[in-house]
Amino acid sequence: MKNTATLFLAASLTFASGLTAAVETGAPAPDFTLADTTGTEHSLSDFAGKYVVLEWTNHKCPFVVKHYSEGNMQSLQESMTEDGVVWLQIVSSAEGKQGYLTPEAAEALREEQGVNSTAMLLDASGEVGRAYDARTTPHMYLIDPEGTLIYQGAIDSIRSTRASDVAKAENYVVSAYESAKAGEPIESATTVPYGCSVKY
């Protein structure tokens, strides 16, 4: 008989059947405008000339908790933003669904977790999430300074909810960023995302 943890993992994981996406890797990233937790609007086009990370998130998803519970995601956000990367968290949970946040609750969560992203953007309509075919939390995207989507998929190579696995995994976002900065081909430019389904 499977244990509860195994059943939970099986029920929580969302895998794509293929690597097709709304935006193909290597294509221009669709522009969008969303308000952050303070009500300030941000457009992707505002950050032309910079690398941009998009992180779909849901603070109640155990796969997201894995990366935030011991400060791993916060450290990654800090190191990349200090290197000039714009890091945008996006919450596409609809009102009444798991992970939905009001601006006030979202700002409080950022402070509580010590988040180091550039901004947390609220997409309760799901319009931006659907435009990017964001399927899971987390689901990661990396956009280069020319506005091209150069990576999309999982955050790392170990599909689990264990925080202890983070250090052992290859972080695909970091690998893609380092390859792009060095002018080298990105070895895994598209991977299958894992996590909880986005709660549209």
C-alpha positions as a Markdown table, in Angstrom:
| # | Residue | x | y | z |
|---|---|---|---|---|
| 1 | Met | 0.0 | 0.0 | 0.0 |
| 2 | Lys | 1.4 | 3.4 | -0.9 |
| 3 | Asn | 2.0 | 5.7 | 1.9 |
| 4 | Thr | 0.2 | 9.0 | 2.3 |
| 5 | Ala | 3.3 | 11.1 | 1.2 |
| 6 | Thr | 3.5 | 9.1 | -2.1 |
| 7 | Leu | -0.1 | 9.5 | -2.8 |
| 8 | Phe | 0.1 | 13.2 | -2.0 |
| 9 | Leu | 3.0 | 13.7 | -4.3 |
| 10 | Ala | 1.3 | 11.8 | -7.1 |
| 11 | Ala | -1.8 | 13.9 | -6.7 |
| 12 | Ser | 0.1 | 17.2 | -6.5 |
| 13 | Leu | 2.4 | 16.8 | -9.4 |
| 14 | Thr | 1.4 | 18.2 | -12.7 |
| 15 | Phe | 3.4 | 17.1 | -15.7 |
| 16 | Ala | 3.0 | 18.3 | -19.2 |
| 17 | Ser | 2.5 | 15.6 | -21.8 |
| 18 | Gly | 4.9 | 17.3 | -24.1 |
| 19 | Leu | 7.1 | 20.4 | -24.4 |
| 20 | Thr | 4.7 | 22.4 | -26.6 |
| 21 | Ala | 3.9 | 25.8 | -25.1 |
| 22 | Ala | 2.0 | 29.0 | -25.9 |
| 23 | Val | 5.3 | 30.8 | -26.5 |
| 24 | Glu | 8.0 | 28.8 | -28.1 |
| 25 | Thr | 11.5 | 29.0 | -26.7 |
| 26 | Gly | 13.5 | 31.3 | -28.9 |
| 27 | Ala | 10.4 | 33.5 | -29.7 |
| 28 | Pro | 9.7 | 37.0 | -28.5 |
| 29 | Ala | 8.2 | 37.0 | -25.0 |
| 30 | Pro | 4.7 | 38.6 | -25.0 |
| 31 | Asp | 4.5 | 42.0 | -23.4 |
| 32 | Phe | 2.1 | 42.4 | -20.5 |
| 33 | Thr | 1.3 | 44.9 | -17.8 |
| 34 | Leu | 0.4 | 43.9 | -14.2 |
| 35 | Ala | 0.1 | 45.7 | -10.9 |
| 36 | Asp | 2.4 | 44.7 | -8.0 |
| 37 | Thr | 1.5 | 44.4 | -4.3 |
| 38 | Thr | 1.8 | 48.2 | -3.8 |
| 39 | Gly | -0.5 | 49.0 | -6.8 |
| 40 | Thr | 2.4 | 50.0 | -9.0 |
| 41 | Glu | 2.1 | 48.8 | -12.6 |
| 42 | His | 5.0 | 47.0 | -14.4 |
| 43 | Ser | 5.2 | 46.2 | -18.0 |
| 44 | Leu | 7.7 | 43.6 | -19.4 |
| 45 | Ser | 8.7 | 46.2 | -21.9 |
| 46 | Asp | 9.9 | 48.4 | -19.1 |
| 47 | Phe | 12.8 | 46.1 | -18.6 |
| 48 | Ala | 14.1 | 46.0 | -22.2 |
| 49 | Gly | 17.9 | 45.5 | -22.2 |
| 50 | Lys | 17.9 | 43.4 | -19.0 |
| 51 | Tyr | 17.5 | 39.7 | -18.3 |
| 52 | Val | 14.1 | 39.0 | -16.7 |
| 53 | Val | 13.0 | 36.0 | -14.7 |
| 54 | Leu | 9.3 | 35.2 | -14.4 |
| 55 | Glu | 8.4 | 32.9 | -11.5 |
| 56 | Trp | 4.9 | 31.6 | -11.2 |
| 57 | Thr | 4.2 | 31.1 | -7.6 |
| 58 | Asn | 1.6 | 30.0 | -5.0 |
| 59 | His | 2.7 | 30.3 | -1.4 |
| 60 | Lys | 0.5 | 27.3 | -0.3 |
| 61 | Cys | 1.9 | 24.9 | -2.9 |
| 62 | Pro | 4.3 | 22.4 | -1.2 |
| 63 | Phe | 6.6 | 22.6 | -4.2 |
| 64 | Val | 6.9 | 26.4 | -3.7 |
| 65 | Val | 7.3 | 25.9 | 0.0 |
| 66 | Lys | 10.2 | 23.6 | -0.7 |
| 67 | His | 12.1 | 26.5 | -2.2 |
| 68 | Tyr | 11.1 | 29.2 | 0.3 |
| 69 | Ser | 11.1 | 27.4 | 3.6 |
| 70 | Glu | 14.8 | 27.5 | 4.1 |
| 71 | Gly | 15.5 | 30.6 | 2.1 |
| 72 | Asn | 16.8 | 29.0 | -1.1 |
| 73 | Met | 14.6 | 30.9 | -3.5 |
| 74 | Gln | 15.2 | 34.2 | -1.6 |
| 75 | Ser | 19.0 | 33.6 | -1.9 |
| 76 | Leu | 18.6 | 32.9 | -5.6 |
| 77 | Gln | 16.5 | 36.1 | -6.1 |
| 78 | Glu | 19.1 | 38.1 | -4.2 |
| 79 | Ser | 22.1 | 36.9 | -6.1 |
| 80 | Met | 20.5 | 37.3 | -9.5 |
| 81 | Thr | 19.0 | 40.7 | -8.9 |
| 82 | Glu | 22.3 | 41.9 | -7.5 |
| 83 | Asp | 23.7 | 40.8 | -10.9 |
| 84 | Gly | 21.2 | 43.1 | -12.7 |
| 85 | Val | 18.5 | 40.6 | -13.4 |
| 86 | Val | 14.8 | 41.6 | -13.0 |
| 87 | Trp | 12.9 | 38.9 | -11.1 |
| 88 | Leu | 9.1 | 39.1 | -11.3 |
| 89 | Gln | 7.0 | 36.7 | -9.2 |
| 90 | Ile | 3.5 | 36.2 | -10.7 |
| 91 | Val | 0.5 | 35.0 | -8.8 |
| 92 | Ser | -2.2 | 33.8 | -11.2 |
| 93 | Ser | -4.5 | 32.2 | -8.6 |
| 94 | Ala | -8.1 | 33.3 | -9.1 |
| 95 | Glu | -10.1 | 34.8 | -6.3 |
| 96 | Gly | -11.4 | 32.0 | -4.1 |
| 97 | Lys | -8.8 | 29.6 | -5.3 |
| 98 | Gln | -5.7 | 28.3 | -3.4 |
| 99 | Gly | -2.9 | 30.9 | -3.4 |
| 100 | Tyr | -5.0 | 33.9 | -4.2 |
| 101 | Leu | -3.7 | 37.1 | -2.5 |
| 102 | Thr | -5.0 | 40.6 | -2.1 |
| 103 | Pro | -2.4 | 43.3 | -2.6 |
| 104 | Glu | -2.2 | 43.8 | 1.1 |
| 105 | Ala | -1.8 | 40.1 | 1.9 |
| 106 | Ala | 0.8 | 39.7 | -0.8 |
| 107 | Glu | 2.9 | 42.5 | 0.5 |
| 108 | Ala | 2.7 | 41.1 | 4.0 |
| 109 | Leu | 3.8 | 37.7 | 2.6 |
| 110 | Arg | 6.8 | 39.2 | 0.9 |
| 111 | Glu | 7.9 | 40.8 | 4.1 |
| 112 | Glu | 7.3 | 37.7 | 6.2 |
| 113 | Gln | 9.2 | 35.4 | 3.8 |
| 114 | Gly | 12.0 | 37.9 | 3.2 |
| 115 | Val | 11.4 | 37.8 | -0.6 |
| 116 | Asn | 14.1 | 39.4 | -2.7 |
| 117 | Ser | 12.3 | 39.6 | -6.1 |
| 118 | Thr | 12.0 | 42.9 | -7.9 |
| 119 | Ala | 8.2 | 42.7 | -7.6 |
| 120 | Met | 5.3 | 40.3 | -7.0 |
| 121 | Leu | 2.7 | 40.8 | -9.7 |
| 122 | Leu | -0.9 | 39.9 | -9.3 |
| 123 | Asp | -2.7 | 38.2 | -12.2 |
| 124 | Ala | -6.0 | 37.0 | -10.7 |
| 125 | Ser | -7.7 | 37.1 | -14.1 |
| 126 | Gly | -5.1 | 34.5 | -15.3 |
| 127 | Glu | -4.6 | 36.5 | -18.5 |
| 128 | Val | -0.8 | 36.6 | -18.3 |
| 129 | Gly | -0.5 | 33.1 | -17.0 |
| 130 | Arg | -2.5 | 31.7 | -19.9 |
| 131 | Ala | -0.6 | 33.8 | -22.4 |
| 132 | Tyr | 2.6 | 32.1 | -21.2 |
| 133 | Asp | 0.9 | 28.8 | -20.7 |
| 134 | Ala | 2.1 | 28.8 | -17.1 |
| 135 | Arg | 1.0 | 25.3 | -15.8 |
| 136 | Thr | 2.7 | 24.8 | -12.4 |
| 137 | Thr | 4.0 | 26.6 | -9.4 |
| 138 | Pro | 6.8 | 27.1 | -9.7 |
| 139 | His | 7.0 | 27.5 | -13.5 |
| 140 | Met | 10.0 | 29.5 | -14.6 |
| 141 | Tyr | 10.9 | 31.6 | -17.6 |
| 142 | Leu | 14.0 | 33.5 | -18.6 |
| 143 | Ile | 13.9 | 36.4 | -21.0 |
| 144 | Asp | 17.1 | 37.9 | -22.5 |
| 145 | Pro | 17.9 | 41.6 | -23.0 |
| 146 | Glu | 16.5 | 41.5 | -26.5 |
| 147 | Gly | 13.1 | 40.3 | -25.2 |
| 148 | Thr | 13.5 | 36.7 | -26.4 |
| 149 | Leu | 12.3 | 33.8 | -24.3 |
| 150 | Ile | 15.4 | 31.7 | -23.8 |
| 151 | Tyr | 14.3 | 29.3 | -21.1 |
| 152 | Gln | 11.0 | 27.9 | -19.8 |
| 153 | Gly | 10.1 | 25.0 | -17.6 |
| 154 | Ala | 11.1 | 23.6 | -14.2 |
| 155 | Ile | 13.2 | 25.4 | -11.7 |
| 156 | Asp | 15.5 | 22.5 | -11.2 |
| 157 | Ser | 16.2 | 18.8 | -11.9 |
| 158 | Ile | 14.7 | 17.1 | -8.8 |
| 159 | Arg | 10.9 | 16.8 | -8.8 |
| 160 | Ser | 10.2 | 16.7 | -5.1 |
| 161 | Thr | 8.8 | 18.7 | -2.2 |
| 162 | Arg | 11.9 | 18.1 | 0.0 |
| 163 | Ala | 13.9 | 21.3 | 0.7 |
| 164 | Ser | 17.0 | 19.1 | 1.2 |
| 165 | Asp | 16.9 | 18.3 | -2.5 |
| 166 | Val | 17.5 | 21.9 | -3.6 |
| 167 | Ala | 21.2 | 21.9 | -3.1 |
| 168 | Lys | 21.6 | 18.6 | -5.0 |
| 169 | Ala | 19.6 | 19.6 | -8.0 |
| 170 | Glu | 20.8 | 21.4 | -11.2 |
| 171 | Asn | 19.0 | 24.8 | -11.2 |
| 172 | Tyr | 17.9 | 25.2 | -14.8 |
| 173 | Val | 17.3 | 28.9 | -14.5 |
| 174 | Val | 20.9 | 29.6 | -13.2 |
| 175 | Ser | 22.3 | 27.2 | -15.9 |
| 176 | Ala | 20.4 | 29.0 | -18.7 |
| 177 | Tyr | 21.4 | 32.4 | -17.4 |
| 178 | Glu | 25.1 | 31.6 | -17.0 |
| 179 | Ser | 25.2 | 30.0 | -20.5 |
| 180 | Ala | 23.4 | 33.0 | -22.1 |
| 181 | Lys | 25.8 | 35.5 | -20.4 |
| 182 | Ala | 28.8 | 33.5 | -21.6 |
| 183 | Gly | 27.4 | 33.5 | -25.2 |
| 184 | Glu | 27.0 | 29.7 | -25.1 |
| 185 | Pro | 24.1 | 27.6 | -26.2 |
| 186 | Ile | 21.6 | 26.7 | -23.5 |
| 187 | Glu | 21.8 | 23.0 | -23.0 |
| 188 | Ser | 18.2 | 22.6 | -21.6 |
| 189 | Ala | 16.3 | 25.5 | -23.0 |
| 190 | Thr | 12.9 | 23.9 | -22.5 |
| 191 | Thr | 12.1 | 21.4 | -19.7 |
| 192 | Val | 8.9 | 20.0 | -18.4 |
| 193 | Pro | 7.7 | 22.0 | -15.4 |
| 194 | Tyr | 6.7 | 20.3 | -12.1 |
| 195 | Gly | 4.7 | 21.5 | -9.1 |
| 196 | Cys | 1.0 | 22.2 | -8.3 |
| 197 | Ser | -1.3 | 23.2 | -11.1 |
| 198 | Val | -1.8 | 27.0 | -11.5 |
| 199 | Lys | -5.2 | 27.7 | -9.8 |
| 200 | Tyr | -6.9 | 29.6 | -12.6 |
